Amino acid sequence: MNRKKSIVVHDRMQQNYKYVCSAPMGKGFDPSFKPELTPQQMLALGVFGGRYMRDGIHEFPAAWFSHARLHPAGVPGH
């Protein structure tokens, strides 16, 4: 069975924004899209100074944040 995951976003930039994940994770991109790093690798490097995604971590796969370098201000549980 192919159930689509619904996401409701409540963060500093959006409230009650809803979307449905309609493609399999990591699939459905334009063939010319060839990123050099995965989201998990970028977060481990502290992309955007660790500030941009710190309040929306529940919207993304937990594995992305296993070694993320996030700025401590505003991080849930910190």
N, CA, C and O atoms as CSV, one atom per row, in Angstrom:
chain,resi,resn,atom,element,x,y,z
A,1,MET,N,N,0.844,-1.182,0.000
A,1,MET,CA,C,0.000,0.000,0.000
A,1,MET,C,C,0.885,1.239,0.000
A,1,MET,O,O,1.875,1.288,0.730
A,2,ASN,N,N,0.548,2.236,-0.803
A,2,ASN,CA,C,1.339,3.444,-0.944
A,2,ASN,C,C,0.612,4.614,-0.287
A,2,ASN,O,O,-0.112,5.356,-0.950
A,3,ARG,N,N,0.813,4.773,1.033
A,3,ARG,CA,C,0.183,5.887,1.746
A,3,ARG,C,C,1.058,7.118,1.641
A,3,ARG,O,O,2.267,7.049,1.859
A,4,LYS,N,N,0.453,8.238,1.308
A,4,LYS,CA,C,1.183,9.492,1.216
A,4,LYS,C,C,1.179,10.169,2.573
A,4,LYS,O,O,0.160,10.207,3.262
A,5,LYS,N,N,2.328,10.700,2.945
A,5,LYS,CA,C,2.486,11.331,4.250
A,5,LYS,C,C,2.085,12.803,4.167
A,5,LYS,O,O,2.553,13.534,3.294
A,6,SER,N,N,1.223,13.227,5.077
A,6,SER,CA,C,0.815,14.626,5.166
A,6,SER,C,C,1.655,15.322,6.221
A,6,SER,O,O,1.928,14.759,7.281
A,7,ILE,N,N,2.060,16.541,5.928
A,7,ILE,CA,C,2.875,17.334,6.838
A,7,ILE,C,C,2.139,18.633,7.134
A,7,ILE,O,O,1.625,19.279,6.221
A,8,VAL,N,N,2.085,19.020,8.413
A,8,VAL,CA,C,1.548,20.314,8.826
A,8,VAL,C,C,2.700,21.073,9.466
A,8,VAL,O,O,3.336,20.584,10.400
A,9,VAL,N,N,2.961,22.267,8.958
A,9,VAL,CA,C,4.099,23.051,9.407
A,9,VAL,C,C,3.651,24.149,10.359
A,9,VAL,O,O,2.737,24.916,10.057
A,10,HIS,N,N,4.305,24.214,11.506
A,10,HIS,CA,C,4.126,25.288,12.481
A,10,HIS,C,C,5.520,25.726,12.886
A,10,HIS,O,O,6.117,25.136,13.786
A,11,ASP,N,N,6.044,26.746,12.240
A,11,ASP,CA,C,7.359,27.248,12.623
A,11,ASP,C,C,7.349,28.768,12.540
A,11,ASP,O,O,6.290,29.374,12.382
A,12,ARG,N,N,8.513,29.384,12.643
A,12,ARG,CA,C,8.579,30.842,12.652
A,12,ARG,C,C,8.194,31.459,11.321
A,12,ARG,O,O,7.814,32.629,11.273
A,13,MET,N,N,8.284,30.704,10.249
A,13,MET,CA,C,7.989,31.254,8.933
A,13,MET,C,C,6.574,30.934,8.459
A,13,MET,O,O,6.027,31.659,7.627
A,14,GLN,N,N,5.968,29.852,8.978
A,14,GLN,CA,C,4.667,29.412,8.479
A,14,GLN,C,C,3.831,28.838,9.612
A,14,GLN,O,O,4.360,28.202,10.524
A,15,GLN,N,N,2.534,29.064,9.552
A,15,GLN,CA,C,1.612,28.478,10.507
A,15,GLN,C,C,0.504,27.774,9.733
A,15,GLN,O,O,-0.076,28.341,8.807
A,16,ASN,N,N,0.218,26.540,10.119
A,16,ASN,CA,C,-0.845,25.739,9.505
A,16,ASN,C,C,-0.646,25.506,8.011
A,16,ASN,O,O,-1.617,25.299,7.283
A,17,TYR,N,N,0.588,25.538,7.553
A,17,TYR,CA,C,0.880,25.217,6.157
A,17,TYR,C,C,0.872,23.702,6.030
A,17,TYR,O,O,1.540,23.010,6.799
A,18,LYS,N,N,0.123,23.183,5.068
A,18,LYS,CA,C,-0.010,21.732,4.909
A,18,LYS,C,C,0.442,21.310,3.521
A,18,LYS,O,O,0.187,21.995,2.531
A,19,TYR,N,N,1.118,20.169,3.470
A,19,TYR,CA,C,1.471,19.587,2.173
A,19,TYR,C,C,1.528,18.077,2.284
A,19,TYR,O,O,1.608,17.530,3.384
A,20,VAL,N,N,1.487,17.407,1.143
A,20,VAL,CA,C,1.515,15.955,1.077
A,20,VAL,C,C,2.776,15.540,0.333
A,20,VAL,O,O,3.068,16.060,-0.744
A,21,CYS,N,N,3.512,14.614,0.902
A,21,CYS,CA,C,4.687,14.058,0.223
A,21,CYS,C,C,4.155,13.125,-0.862
A,21,CYS,O,O,3.615,12.061,-0.561
A,22,SER,N,N,4.307,13.523,-2.112
A,22,SER,CA,C,3.687,12.775,-3.199
A,22,SER,C,C,4.657,11.890,-3.975
A,22,SER,O,O,4.225,11.032,-4.745
A,23,ALA,N,N,5.950,12.085,-3.788
A,23,ALA,CA,C,6.957,11.264,-4.474
A,23,ALA,C,C,7.751,10.487,-3.433
A,23,ALA,O,O,7.888,10.947,-2.299
A,24,PRO,N,N,8.270,9.337,-3.788
A,24,PRO,CA,C,9.120,8.597,-2.851
A,24,PRO,C,C,10.331,9.439,-2.459
A,24,PRO,O,O,10.843,10.214,-3.267
A,25,MET,N,N,10.784,9.285,-1.221
A,25,MET,CA,C,11.918,10.067,-0.733
A,25,MET,C,C,13.125,9.905,-1.654
A,25,MET,O,O,13.554,8.792,-1.956
A,26,GLY,N,N,13.658,11.046,-2.089
A,26,GLY,CA,C,14.836,11.029,-2.948
A,26,GLY,C,C,14.558,10.735,-4.407
A,26,GLY,O,O,15.495,10.575,-5.188
A,27,LYS,N,N,13.304,10.659,-4.793
A,27,LYS,CA,C,12.931,10.326,-6.178
A,27,LYS,C,C,12.103,11.465,-6.784
A,27,LYS,O,O,11.602,12.331,-6.066
A,28,GLY,N,N,11.969,11.450,-8.103
A,28,GLY,CA,C,11.106,12.390,-8.787
A,28,GLY,C,C,11.746,13.735,-9.094
A,28,GLY,O,O,11.036,14.678,-9.442
A,29,PHE,N,N,13.069,13.854,-8.976
A,29,PHE,CA,C,13.750,15.111,-9.280
A,29,PHE,C,C,14.016,15.223,-10.773
A,29,PHE,O,O,14.048,14.222,-11.489
A,30,ASP,N,N,14.202,16.433,-11.224
A,30,ASP,CA,C,14.618,16.670,-12.597
A,30,ASP,C,C,15.956,15.971,-12.810
A,30,ASP,O,O,16.816,16.039,-11.932
A,31,PRO,N,N,16.161,15.306,-13.938
A,31,PRO,CA,C,17.414,14.574,-14.178
A,31,PRO,C,C,18.671,15.443,-14.102
A,31,PRO,O,O,19.758,14.929,-13.840
A,32,SER,N,N,18.537,16.745,-14.326
A,32,SER,CA,C,19.710,17.615,-14.266
A,32,SER,C,C,20.074,18.023,-12.838
A,32,SER,O,O,21.120,18.633,-12.618
A,33,PHE,N,N,19.227,17.694,-11.873
A,33,PHE,CA,C,19.498,18.018,-10.469
A,33,PHE,C,C,20.479,16.993,-9.916
A,33,PHE,O,O,20.129,15.829,-9.719
A,34,LYS,N,N,21.692,17.428,-9.671
A,34,LYS,CA,C,22.769,16.548,-9.201
A,34,LYS,C,C,23.481,17.194,-8.007
A,34,LYS,O,O,24.585,17.713,-8.167
A,35,PRO,N,N,22.878,17.175,-6.825
A,35,PRO,CA,C,23.499,17.824,-5.672
A,35,PRO,C,C,24.797,17.130,-5.265
A,35,PRO,O,O,24.947,15.918,-5.424
A,36,GLU,N,N,25.728,17.919,-4.736
A,36,GLU,CA,C,27.004,17.372,-4.281
A,36,GLU,C,C,26.924,16.818,-2.870
A,36,GLU,O,O,27.704,15.939,-2.505
A,37,LEU,N,N,25.984,17.324,-2.067
A,37,LEU,CA,C,25.819,16.889,-0.679
A,37,LEU,C,C,24.361,16.523,-0.418
A,37,LEU,O,O,23.453,17.077,-1.037
A,38,THR,N,N,24.148,15.595,0.495
A,38,THR,CA,C,22.792,15.261,0.932
A,38,THR,C,C,22.360,16.276,1.992
A,38,THR,O,O,23.205,16.977,2.548
A,39,PRO,N,N,21.055,16.364,2.279
A,39,PRO,CA,C,20.621,17.248,3.365
A,39,PRO,C,C,21.316,16.900,4.688
A,39,PRO,O,O,21.702,17.801,5.433
A,40,GLN,N,N,21.477,15.614,4.986
A,40,GLN,CA,C,22.144,15.196,6.229
A,40,GLN,C,C,23.592,15.697,6.261
A,40,GLN,O,O,24.061,16.155,7.304
A,41,GLN,N,N,24.292,15.617,5.152
A,41,GLN,CA,C,25.675,16.092,5.100
A,41,GLN,C,C,25.736,17.612,5.272
A,41,GLN,O,O,26.616,18.123,5.965
A,42,MET,N,N,24.812,18.328,4.648
A,42,MET,CA,C,24.803,19.789,4.788
A,42,MET,C,C,24.540,20.198,6.231
A,42,MET,O,O,25.188,21.111,6.743
A,43,LEU,N,N,23.596,19.532,6.890
A,43,LEU,CA,C,23.293,19.857,8.282
A,43,LEU,C,C,24.466,19.529,9.202
A,43,LEU,O,O,24.711,20.251,10.169
A,44,ALA,N,N,25.183,18.461,8.915
A,44,ALA,CA,C,26.360,18.105,9.718
A,44,ALA,C,C,27.473,19.137,9.561
A,44,ALA,O,O,28.311,19.295,10.448
A,45,LEU,N,N,27.477,19.833,8.434
A,45,LEU,CA,C,28.470,20.883,8.201
A,45,LEU,C,C,28.030,22.228,8.787
A,45,LEU,O,O,28.808,23.182,8.797
A,46,GLY,N,N,26.799,22.309,9.271
A,46,GLY,CA,C,26.299,23.549,9.865
A,46,GLY,C,C,25.823,24.560,8.842
A,46,GLY,O,O,26.013,25.763,9.021
A,47,VAL,N,N,25.201,24.081,7.765
A,47,VAL,CA,C,24.715,24.964,6.710
A,47,VAL,C,C,23.880,26.104,7.301
A,47,VAL,O,O,23.135,25.897,8.259
A,48,PHE,N,N,24.003,27.272,6.747
A,48,PHE,CA,C,23.309,28.487,7.199
A,48,PHE,C,C,23.617,28.820,8.657
A,48,PHE,O,O,22.794,29.430,9.341
A,49,GLY,N,N,24.783,28.429,9.132
A,49,GLY,CA,C,25.150,28.714,10.510
A,49,GLY,C,C,24.324,27.944,11.516
A,49,GLY,O,O,24.317,28.278,12.701
A,50,GLY,N,N,23.624,26.910,11.056
A,50,GLY,CA,C,22.813,26.092,11.955
A,50,GLY,C,C,21.545,26.772,12.427
A,50,GLY,O,O,20.916,26.305,13.376
A,51,ARG,N,N,21.157,27.854,11.796
A,51,ARG,CA,C,19.990,28.612,12.249
A,51,ARG,C,C,18.728,28.344,11.434
A,51,ARG,O,O,17.634,28.302,11.996
A,52,TYR,N,N,18.858,28.166,10.144
A,52,TYR,CA,C,17.690,28.151,9.271
A,52,TYR,C,C,16.679,27.053,9.610
A,52,TYR,O,O,15.480,27.329,9.640
A,53,MET,N,N,17.110,25.844,9.859
A,53,MET,CA,C,16.176,24.723,10.035
A,53,MET,C,C,15.959,24.334,11.490
A,53,MET,O,O,15.360,23.293,11.759
A,54,ARG,N,N,16.419,25.120,12.412
A,54,ARG,CA,C,16.371,24.687,13.807
A,54,ARG,C,C,14.975,24.618,14.411
A,54,ARG,O,O,14.788,23.922,15.409
A,55,ASP,N,N,13.997,25.306,13.853
A,55,ASP,CA,C,12.658,25.235,14.454
A,55,ASP,C,C,11.687,24.362,13.668
A,55,ASP,O,O,10.509,24.293,14.017
A,56,GLY,N,N,12.153,23.693,12.616
A,56,GLY,CA,C,11.262,22.846,11.834
A,56,GLY,C,C,11.761,21.426,11.692
A,56,GLY,O,O,11.474,20.757,10.699
A,57,ILE,N,N,12.513,20.958,12.689
A,57,ILE,CA,C,13.149,19.657,12.533
A,57,ILE,C,C,12.163,18.496,12.475
A,57,ILE,O,O,12.497,17.435,11.947
A,58,HIS,N,N,10.961,18.675,13.004
A,58,HIS,CA,C,9.988,17.583,12.997
A,58,HIS,C,C,9.359,17.387,11.619
A,58,HIS,O,O,8.653,16.407,11.382
A,59,GLU,N,N,9.620,18.320,10.722
A,59,GLU,CA,C,9.075,18.247,9.370
A,59,GLU,C,C,9.898,17.320,8.471
A,59,GLU,O,O,9.430,16.895,7.415
A,60,PHE,N,N,11.120,17.014,8.895
A,60,PHE,CA,C,12.069,16.278,8.062
A,60,PHE,C,C,12.482,14.968,8.733
A,60,PHE,O,O,12.258,14.799,9.932
A,61,PRO,N,N,13.081,14.040,7.984
A,61,PRO,CA,C,13.510,12.764,8.573
A,61,PRO,C,C,14.492,12.972,9.737
A,61,PRO,O,O,15.426,13.766,9.630
A,62,ALA,N,N,14.277,12.263,10.834
A,62,ALA,CA,C,15.123,12.392,12.020
A,62,ALA,C,C,16.588,12.095,11.710
A,62,ALA,O,O,17.479,12.689,12.318
A,63,ALA,N,N,16.847,11.188,10.776
A,63,ALA,CA,C,18.231,10.830,10.435
A,63,ALA,C,C,19.010,12.035,9.924
A,63,ALA,O,O,20.228,12.085,10.093
A,64,TRP,N,N,18.349,13.002,9.308
A,64,TRP,CA,C,19.042,14.190,8.821
A,64,TRP,C,C,19.719,14.945,9.959
A,64,TRP,O,O,20.718,15.631,9.743
A,65,PHE,N,N,19.184,14.824,11.159
A,65,PHE,CA,C,19.638,15.631,12.288
A,65,PHE,C,C,20.514,14.868,13.271
A,65,PHE,O,O,20.859,15.395,14.329
A,66,SER,N,N,20.878,13.631,12.935
A,66,SER,CA,C,21.661,12.815,13.871
A,66,SER,C,C,23.016,13.433,14.195
A,66,SER,O,O,23.515,13.261,15.307
A,67,HIS,N,N,23.616,14.142,13.256
A,67,HIS,CA,C,24.903,14.807,13.493
A,67,HIS,C,C,24.850,16.279,13.099
A,67,HIS,O,O,25.880,16.892,12.820
A,68,ALA,N,N,23.647,16.838,13.078
A,68,ALA,CA,C,23.478,18.224,12.642
A,68,ALA,C,C,24.148,19.191,13.605
A,68,ALA,O,O,24.118,19.014,14.823
A,69,ARG,N,N,24.747,20.208,13.028
A,69,ARG,CA,C,25.347,21.286,13.821
A,69,ARG,C,C,24.364,22.453,13.771
A,69,ARG,O,O,24.422,23.294,12.874
A,70,LEU,N,N,23.452,22.488,14.759
A,70,LEU,CA,C,22.438,23.517,14.831
A,70,LEU,C,C,22.822,24.535,15.889
A,70,LEU,O,O,23.420,24.191,16.909
A,71,HIS,N,N,22.475,25.784,15.642
A,71,HIS,CA,C,22.697,26.819,16.627
A,71,HIS,C,C,21.797,26.504,17.819
A,71,HIS,O,O,20.631,26.162,17.619
A,72,PRO,N,N,22.300,26.606,19.060
A,72,PRO,CA,C,21.508,26.160,20.216
A,72,PRO,C,C,20.260,27.004,20.507
A,72,PRO,O,O,19.314,26.485,21.099
A,73,ALA,N,N,20.222,28.246,20.127
A,73,ALA,CA,C,19.062,29.099,20.427
A,73,ALA,C,C,17.849,28.609,19.655
A,73,ALA,O,O,17.853,28.598,18.424
A,74,GLY,N,N,16.821,28.208,20.367
A,74,GLY,CA,C,15.582,27.817,19.732
A,74,GLY,C,C,15.471,26.362,19.347
A,74,GLY,O,O,14.457,25.961,18.775
A,75,VAL,N,N,16.479,25.551,19.641
A,75,VAL,CA,C,16.427,24.146,19.291
A,75,VAL,C,C,15.621,23.412,20.353
A,75,VAL,O,O,15.967,23.472,21.533
A,76,PRO,N,N,14.550,22.718,19.961
A,76,PRO,CA,C,13.786,21.958,20.949
A,76,PRO,C,C,14.666,20.986,21.709
A,76,PRO,O,O,15.451,20.251,21.109
A,77,GLY,N,N,14.539,20.979,23.027
A,77,GLY,CA,C,15.315,20.054,23.861
A,77,GLY,C,C,16.699,20.550,24.220
A,77,GLY,O,O,17.464,19.829,24.861
A,78,HIS,N,N,17.041,21.775,23.821
A,78,HIS,CA,C,18.348,22.350,24.162
A,78,HIS,C,C,18.194,23.562,25.034
A,78,HIS,O,O,19.190,24.176,25.419
